Amino acid sequence: MQELTHYIDGTHIKGTSGRFANVMNPATGEIQGKVPLASKDELYNAVSVAAKAQPAWGAVNPQRRARVMMKFVDLLNRDMQKLAETLSREHGKTIPDAAGDVQRGLEVVEYCIGAPHLLKGEYTDSAGPGIDMYSMRQALGVTAGITPFNFPAMIPMWMFAPAIACGNAFILKPSERDPSVPLMLAELMEEAGLPKGILQVVNGDKESVDAILTNKDIKAVSFVGSTPIAKYIYENSAKNEKRVQALGGAKNHLVVMPDCDLDGAVNGLMGAAYGSAGERCMAQSVAVAVGDIGDELVSRLSKKAEALKVGPGMDKSSEMGPLVTKEHLEKVKGYVDLGVKEGAKLVVDGRNLKLQGYENGFYIGGCLFDHVKKDMRIYKEEIFGPVLSVVRVKTFEEATKLINDHEYGNGVSIYTRDGDAGRTFASKIQ
Ligand code: NAD
């Protein structure tokens, strides 16, 4: 079994805490590796390496830092297939979804190539009598990121690329479920010319996260993950006087208007609800059917959801891979059970899917609920699996109110042929 490492000061280092987490292969249900869970001392050691390396990197002029990003983009493209396969093996998503994960991160790195321009300061002439003012954008020092399992390439890149392009050092604490791609990204950044110690990967769980939150040399923390942990990170980073951004869970609606191109809406929903097996913060897990379009929408969706080809992510013919862990599979199935109990109509039931040769994999077929009501937990809570809920409303106004009243309601789309309705929709969503 493969024993994974941390990546400290340009070297793969074995864990010394004696604690490990299993890294699963969701397609087969087998343990394929173990990842070390760092102690506070291991995390603090990485921070002291970063604090020593950062001043020299912060003094490199921004154009030269941007050149590292340019080279990194080339290397990501060179290794795209290898990264996607490694990602798929640990996360479970299909190879096209895994390559998309890398690609979306790569696009943030491309943006960071523009850092020299974005870092320009401002000058105010005569801010007061005889006083002119300059503002400059300067590196903070050591920064850190804590990332979720569902985008193990994109989300680390969202965080470390801007931080490093701005001259900071970065400690990445990836999800313990799929840590291999983050380690590969750190190697590629060094191949692209990044000095040692500027991007380090410390694998771990709550203990290393708590060490990030208390370490005095870490000036800023970025988090993406579930809402309860996001709140915890936000509160404790703020308490320890760090800059912090913490992004949590989601529930996204797609409004289907009676005048829309229904095939377009159905195809859009199939990708948005079932892509990456619904393990996406931006998954469109609620379809809001307006007026009398509900029956036809559900009829077309159910045919496609039933035909969805579920299989190992590495199999080219699979349209949807397994969920990340057995625990998560049980949680998602539990939500489907709950929806039935709450009185929603389960039109497509993926709970009993069995794949020959992959009996222990974490598979569930696409699920489709109709007549979901706004007080049901399957509507209110994030399921994070391939479960699409159809809520029927009479009017456009009712649709916008439903979305605005949702605790999350953060990503919304509309299918309509009426440009004015689209613009009104955008202006009504809060
Ligand atoms: P998670 O909250 O379980 O884990 C995220 C990170 O926090 C991991 O690195 C994990 O090791 C760490 N962590 C877990 N428990 C902790 C604890 N008790 N104390 C300190 N740290 C802890 O999230 P996940 O299951 O990996 O990811 C899925 C969630 O992420 C979903 O809710 C999804 O919506 C959200 N997400 C949000 C966005 C966004 O942009 N808003 C993007 C992607 C994912």
Residues whose N, C-alpha, C, O or C-beta is under 5 A from the ligand:
A	BS01	NAD	I146 T147 P148 F149 N150 K173 P174 S175 E176 G204 D205 K206 V209 V224 G225 S226 T227 I229 L247 G248 G249 A250 C281
